[in-house]
Amino acid sequence: MKVSIKKDFLIREVAGEKVLIGSGEQVNFSKMMILNETAAFIVGILQEKAGAVSSEEIARELAGQFEVSFEEALKDTEKLLRTLAGAGVLNIISE
């Protein structure tokens, strides 16, 4: 699966929690997402990369950063990417 993050989504710290929110005209405060450390790491990767990023590439970086196998990282990455796509944060480029 390849995905790209839609523009204008930012991670901000609010009351000690990492929160993903859209900036600009599409701000909808009822749609804020609280991110755990792993989810914030994945969104950070998506924000750093230009264009589409594969779930495998993200999983490799996740496995390198955290003590988790590539297989587990890939499973968790793809689950989070589908959740973010369903919330309108990501575009799925291919499966």
C-alpha positions in Angstrom: 0.0 0.0 0.0 1.2 3.5 -0.8 -0.2 6.6 0.9 0.3 10.3 1.0 -0.8 12.7 3.7 -3.2 15.4 2.7 -1.8 18.9 3.0 -2.5 21.1 6.0 -2.5 18.4 8.7 -0.3 19.2 11.7 0.7 17.5 14.9 0.5 19.7 17.9 1.0 19.1 21.6 -2.1 19.9 23.6 -2.2 19.2 27.4 0.7 16.8 27.0 -0.9 14.8 24.2 0.1 14.7 20.6 -3.0 15.8 18.5 -3.4 15.6 14.7 -5.5 18.4 13.4 -6.2 20.0 10.0 -5.1 23.6 9.6 -6.6 26.2 7.3 -10.2 26.2 6.2 -10.9 22.5 6.8 -10.3 22.8 10.6 -13.0 20.7 12.3 -12.3 20.5 16.0 -14.6 17.5 16.4 -12.3 15.6 14.2 -9.1 16.0 16.1 -7.2 12.8 16.6 -5.0 12.0 19.7 -1.9 10.1 18.6 0.2 7.8 20.6 3.9 7.8 20.2 3.9 5.2 17.4 1.1 6.9 15.4 2.9 10.3 15.8 6.1 8.7 14.5 4.3 7.4 11.5 2.5 10.7 10.7 5.9 12.4 11.1 7.4 10.1 8.4 4.5 10.9 6.1 5.0 14.6 6.6 8.7 14.4 6.0 8.5 12.5 2.7 7.4 14.2 -0.5 4.8 12.2 -2.4 3.6 8.7 -1.7 5.3 6.4 0.8 4.8 2.6 1.0 3.6 0.9 4.1 6.8 -1.3 3.9 9.0 1.8 4.0 7.2 3.1 7.0 7.3 -0.3 8.7 11.1 -0.6 8.2 11.6 2.8 9.9 9.2 1.9 12.7 10.9 -1.4 13.4 14.2 0.4 13.4 13.0 3.0 15.9 11.0 0.7 18.3 11.6 -2.8 19.5 9.2 -4.6 17.1 9.6 -7.0 14.3 9.1 -5.9 10.7 6.1 -8.1 10.3 4.4 -6.6 13.4 5.3 -3.1 12.4 3.8 -3.7 8.9 0.6 -5.0 10.4 0.2 -2.1 12.8 1.3 0.4 10.1 -1.3 -0.8 7.6 -4.0 -0.7 10.3 -3.2 2.9 11.2 -3.0 4.0 7.6 -6.4 2.6 6.9 -7.8 4.4 10.0 -6.2 7.7 8.9 -7.5 7.2 5.3 -11.0 6.6 6.7 -10.7 9.8 8.7 -9.8 11.8 5.5 -6.2 12.4 6.5 -4.5 10.3 3.9 -4.9 9.4 0.2 -4.3 5.7 -0.6 -2.4 5.6 -3.8 -2.3 1.8 -4.3 -3.0 -1.4 -2.5 
